[in-house]
Amino acid sequence: MEEHLTKTILYLFEKDQEFAIACETDYVTFEPELPAEMKEGFNQTVLFVINGYTFESAKIEGNDFIFEAGFGNENFGATVFVPLLAIKQLFVGEHPIIINMAEPLVLPKTTESVQNSMEALLNNPENKKLLKRKK
């Protein structure tokens, strides 16, 4: 399936055809990391429209689909890394041209990201109060 996704995306690049991908957010990474309030707005599956500058910056490296995009009202810029198998659907216009049932081989969460998540949680004084009550 990964090869099929790669060949389809490269074909779309070759034909200068913009597209959209629906992917699982558990596997998506951002560089720099998006602010927590932006990431909280994402559902389990998110739709990225690959057009304009985002289309121009898009590429496939190894097993990842990579592109640059702006997020939120502030247009926070980040490079987005999506494992190819985390792409669940690929659309041209409103038409799905790929539906992927395969799962990525990478683990969605690392101990480092769990630690960062805990630090982010504990940075909010209200969350600290909730954790103290639970003990």
FENZI-V604968 format. One record per pair of residues at least 24 apart in sequence whose ideal C-beta (glycine too) atoms are under 7 Angstrom apart, sorted by the first residue. I is the first residue (numbers start at 1). J is the second residue. D is the distance in Angstrom with one decimal. If there is no record, write none. Layout:
I,J,D / I,J,D
This chain:
1,85,6.5 / 1,100,5.6 / 1,102,4.3 / 2,63,6.5 / 2,84,4.9 / 2,85,5.7 / 5,84,4.8 / 5,87,5.9 / 5,98,6.4 / 5,100,6.6 / 6,60,5.8 / 6,84,6.3 / 8,90,6.4 / 8,97,6.9 / 8,98,5.9 / 9,60,6.1 / 9,65,6.5 / 10,60,6.8 / 17,92,6.2 / 18,50,6.0 / 18,51,4.0 / 18,55,5.2 / 19,50,5.4 / 19,90,6.1 / 19,91,6.1 / 19,92,5.2 / 20,47,5.7 / 20,48,6.5 / 20,49,4.6 / 20,50,6.3 / 20,91,4.4 / 21,48,5.3 / 21,50,6.6 / 21,87,4.9 / 21,90,5.5 / 22,47,5.1 / 22,88,5.2 / 22,89,4.2 / 23,48,7.0 / 23,82,5.3 / 23,86,4.8 / 23,87,4.9 / 23,88,6.0 / 24,86,4.9 / 24,88,6.4 / 26,108,3.7 / 27,82,7.0 / 27,83,5.2 / 27,86,3.8 / 27,104,5.2 / 27,106,6.6 / 27,108,5.2 / 28,80,6.4 / 28,81,7.0 / 28,82,5.3 / 28,86,6.6 / 29,81,4.6 / 30,78,4.3 / 30,80,5.8 / 31,78,6.3 / 31,79,4.7 / 32,78,6.0 / 34,71,6.0 / 34,76,6.6 / 34,78,6.0 / 35,76,6.8 / 36,120,5.4 / 38,71,5.4 / 38,72,5.2 / 38,76,6.6 / 45,88,6.4 / 48,80,7.0
